[in-house]
Amino acid sequence: MRKNPTRLFLSLALAAAALSVSPLAFAEDIKMVGDVTKLTIASDGKSAQATLKDAKTGESVTINITDDETLDKFKDKRIQVGDEIRAKYDSNGNKSKSFKRTAGC
């Protein structure tokens, strides 16, 4: 029994498309409010990790930060340990999308 070449090609193309979908496309944005419990800035100053304690659950979450605006706030001490933060980050890799003090800044 021979298969139609068009049908075979279509099946291969569909399989390749399904496998090429990036898992980043499925990462959802998570929003939280919490206090900064730990702040670590990389030696080159181009990235940082902030650990927040979620105000609702009490769970600690480490968020990776690479945007220049937030890094400048860390360097200027406008955001530091103990500050309450409103953060938005992706669920895949915990990369920050928004990182702001609840009182402004």
C-alpha positions in Angstrom: 0.0 0.0 0.0 1.6 3.3 -1.1 0.8 6.6 0.5 0.1 9.7 -1.4 3.4 11.9 -1.4 1.3 15.0 -0.7 -0.2 13.5 2.3 3.2 12.3 3.6 4.7 15.7 3.0 1.8 17.4 4.8 2.2 15.0 7.8 6.0 15.7 8.0 5.4 19.5 7.8 2.8 19.3 10.5 5.0 17.3 12.8 7.9 19.7 12.3 5.7 22.7 13.1 4.5 21.0 16.3 8.0 20.3 17.4 9.3 23.8 16.7 6.9 25.6 19.0 9.0 27.2 21.7 8.2 26.5 25.3 8.7 30.2 26.0 5.4 30.8 24.1 3.7 28.9 26.9 5.2 30.8 29.8 2.6 32.7 31.7 3.1 36.0 33.4 2.9 35.9 37.2 2.2 39.0 39.3 3.0 39.3 43.0 3.5 41.8 45.7 6.2 41.0 48.3 9.1 42.2 50.4 12.7 42.0 49.1 14.5 39.6 51.4 17.7 39.3 49.4 19.3 41.2 46.6 22.4 40.0 44.7 23.9 42.2 41.9 26.3 40.5 39.5 29.9 41.8 39.5 29.5 43.2 36.0 26.4 45.1 37.0 24.4 43.8 34.0 22.1 41.5 36.0 20.7 40.8 39.4 18.7 38.4 41.4 16.1 39.5 43.9 14.4 37.2 46.4 10.9 38.3 47.3 8.6 36.9 50.0 5.1 36.8 48.6 2.7 38.8 50.8 -0.2 36.4 50.2 1.4 33.0 50.6 4.7 33.7 52.4 6.6 31.8 49.8 10.0 33.0 48.6 10.6 33.5 44.9 13.9 34.5 43.2 13.5 36.7 40.2 16.2 37.4 37.6 16.5 41.0 36.5 18.3 42.3 33.5 16.7 45.6 32.5 18.8 48.7 33.0 16.1 50.8 34.6 15.7 48.4 37.6 19.4 47.8 37.8 20.0 51.5 38.1 17.4 51.6 41.0 19.4 48.9 42.8 22.7 50.8 42.3 21.1 54.1 43.5 19.6 52.3 46.5 16.1 53.4 45.4 15.2 49.7 45.8 16.8 47.7 48.6 16.2 44.9 51.0 13.0 45.4 53.0 11.1 47.4 50.3 7.7 46.2 49.2 7.7 45.4 45.5 5.1 44.8 42.8 6.6 42.4 40.4 5.6 40.7 37.1 7.7 37.9 35.8 7.4 34.9 33.5 6.9 31.4 34.9 9.7 30.0 32.7 13.0 31.1 34.2 11.5 33.8 36.5 12.7 36.6 34.3 11.4 40.0 35.4 9.1 41.9 33.2 8.2 44.6 35.7 9.8 45.4 39.1 8.6 48.5 41.0 8.1 49.6 44.6 4.5 49.8 45.7 5.1 53.2 47.1 6.4 54.5 43.8 9.8 55.0 42.2 
